[in-house]
Amino acid sequence: NAGVMQNPRHLVRRRGQEARLRCSPMKGHSHVYWYRQLPEEGLKFMVYLQKENIIDESGMPKERFSAEFPKEGPSILRIQQVVRGDSAAYFCASSPTGGTEAFFGQGTRLTVV
Amino acid sequence: DQQVKQNSPSLSVQEGRISILNCDYTNSMFDYFLWYKKYPAEGPTFLISISSIKDKNEDGRFTVFLNKSAKHLSLHIVPSQPGDSAVYFCAASRVEGNKLVFGAGTILRVKS
């Protein structure tokens, strides 16, 4: 059973471009969470999704950031018009049901130049 | 507003001795607590958890203690091994809320 798969592992974008981060949850997991880790900080919750639904997006910046988890395919975190402050490690986690321990992917390291 | 705090940025322990990592929280609504271990350039790996109805949970070399009145939990690793060297994150959640609130992490170095 493959773990949570994130791609790409590393992503470099110029300021103003769009970044798309993908997450395939573990098999059988229908709950997906996105977290962001800035340098020297802990992980900060961004958004919680179930298939086709956003359950909690209280940690998402109001502008430029969006997330989806379609019926088919991976969950996508999209950042439009990236700025240098978006440079961070973005982690996806999945769980079979909400409220249990979540299993994390290896992360996508976004660098905005 | 830091709801979960790990006040020790780093800890150094001799191989074979006990490692004790501490975590404090401020939100009394948290009722589920977890510890994750993270190596550089990898995602966090779940270690052990405890629900608020318990005060202790053990799994092999790892034991988590919860003191609800003090809003404090700790992770004990006995005996410590060099492979335990990593960043350890404490996290908390309200079961209903599902999302995890993480501390800033403690770097553990186990010296051989």
Chai-1 contact restraints between the chains, C-beta under 6 A:
chainA,res_idxA,chainB,res_idxB,connection_type,confidence,min_distance_angstrom,max_distance_angstrom,comment,restraint_id
A,E41,B,A104,contact,1.0,0.0,6.0,A-B,restraint_1
A,G42,B,F102,contact,1.0,0.0,6.0,A-B,restraint_2
A,G42,B,G103,contact,1.0,0.0,6.0,A-B,restraint_3
A,G42,B,A104,contact,1.0,0.0,6.0,A-B,restraint_4
A,G42,B,G105,contact,1.0,0.0,6.0,A-B,restraint_5
A,L43,B,F102,contact,1.0,0.0,6.0,A-B,restraint_6
A,F45,B,K99,contact,1.0,0.0,6.0,A-B,restraint_7
A,Y48,B,N98,contact,1.0,0.0,6.0,A-B,restraint_8
A,Y48,B,K99,contact,1.0,0.0,6.0,A-B,restraint_9
A,F91,B,G43,contact,1.0,0.0,6.0,A-B,restraint_10
A,G98,B,N98,contact,1.0,0.0,6.0,A-B,restraint_11
A,G99,B,V95,contact,1.0,0.0,6.0,A-B,restraint_12
A,G99,B,N98,contact,1.0,0.0,6.0,A-B,restraint_13
A,E101,B,L34,contact,1.0,0.0,6.0,A-B,restraint_14
A,E101,B,F46,contact,1.0,0.0,6.0,A-B,restraint_15
A,E101,B,S49,contact,1.0,0.0,6.0,A-B,restraint_16
A,F104,B,G43,contact,1.0,0.0,6.0,A-B,restraint_17
A,F104,B,P44,contact,1.0,0.0,6.0,A-B,restraint_18
A,G105,B,G43,contact,1.0,0.0,6.0,A-B,restraint_19
A,Q106,B,E42,contact,1.0,0.0,6.0,A-B,restraint_20
A,Q106,B,G43,contact,1.0,0.0,6.0,A-B,restraint_21
A,G107,B,G43,contact,1.0,0.0,6.0,A-B,restraint_22
